[in-house]
Amino acid sequence: MIKRAIVLLKIFSSSVIMALAVLLIEYVYYSEFLLPLYVFVGGLVYMLSLRFLNVFDEQDILFLRQVFGTKIKLNVVLR
């Protein structure tokens, strides 16, 4: 039960980090045409913060490899 709460806290922290990064980029340079950049940066920041907060365990990595296949290099992001 405590482990789940810690993981949820880490996921929430990653979401806050992502939101702050996207808001900072929008504040510095805002344009309606940069929406794809905001989405890409948000997803990248979110995945990297999940990785650095050690949210993924070995079972999660195996599941992601089954879903995405071996062609995508998940070792860089998840290890």
Phi, psi and omega per residue, in radians:
M1 nan -0.763 3.135
I2 -1.158 -0.672 -3.138
K3 -1.090 -0.702 3.111
R4 -1.113 -0.691 3.129
A5 -1.136 -0.677 3.119
I6 -1.163 -0.736 3.115
V7 -1.115 -0.740 3.101
L8 -1.104 -0.656 3.084
L9 -1.132 -0.697 3.102
K10 -1.150 -0.699 3.116
I11 -1.145 -0.740 3.093
F12 -1.097 -0.713 3.107
S13 -1.093 -0.701 3.102
S14 -1.106 -0.671 3.111
S15 -1.136 -0.707 3.124
V16 -1.153 -0.739 3.111
I17 -1.067 -0.764 3.119
M18 -1.074 -0.814 -3.124
A19 -1.080 -0.734 3.125
L20 -1.135 -0.683 3.126
A21 -1.124 -0.784 -3.126
V22 -1.187 -0.720 3.107
L23 -1.107 -0.646 3.103
L24 -1.122 -0.775 3.125
I25 -1.131 -0.726 3.111
E26 -1.137 -0.613 -3.138
Y27 -1.199 -0.708 -3.121
V28 -1.215 -0.799 -3.117
Y29 -2.548 1.820 -3.115
Y30 -1.784 2.334 3.022
S31 -2.759 2.479 3.099
E32 -1.134 -0.453 -3.096
F33 -1.372 -0.186 -3.133
L34 -1.652 0.213 3.136
L35 -0.974 -0.760 3.090
P36 -1.058 -0.607 3.094
L37 -1.160 -0.731 3.122
Y38 -1.083 -0.721 3.133
V39 -1.158 -0.762 -3.138
F40 -1.106 -0.832 -3.136
V41 -1.111 -0.723 3.109
G42 -1.066 -0.795 3.115
G43 -1.123 -0.719 3.129
L44 -1.132 -0.802 3.129
V45 -1.100 -0.703 3.140
Y46 -1.109 -0.830 -3.135
M47 -1.122 -0.735 3.134
L48 -1.176 -0.662 3.123
S49 -1.218 -0.620 3.036
L50 -1.091 -0.689 -3.131
R51 -1.165 -0.808 -3.090
F52 -1.280 -0.360 3.056
L53 -1.565 0.069 3.090
N54 0.981 0.868 3.114
V55 -1.381 -0.632 -3.094
F56 -1.385 2.360 2.976
D57 -1.921 -3.095 -3.042
E58 -1.083 -0.656 3.125
Q59 -1.149 -0.661 3.099
D60 -1.129 -0.724 3.131
I61 -1.120 -0.740 3.104
L62 -1.112 -0.708 3.109
F63 -1.090 -0.783 -3.139
L64 -1.126 -0.620 3.080
R65 -1.164 -0.622 3.098
Q66 -1.195 -0.664 -3.109
V67 -1.261 -0.848 -3.036
F68 -1.602 -0.251 -3.117
G69 1.486 3.134 -3.088
T70 -1.591 -0.110 -3.131
K71 -1.252 -0.512 3.122
I72 -1.492 2.287 -3.104
K73 -1.423 1.545 3.141
L74 -1.451 -0.211 -3.104
N75 -1.100 -0.626 -3.100
V76 -1.154 -0.755 -3.066
V77 -1.434 -0.690 -2.951
L78 -1.664 -0.262 -3.097
R79 -1.724 nan nan
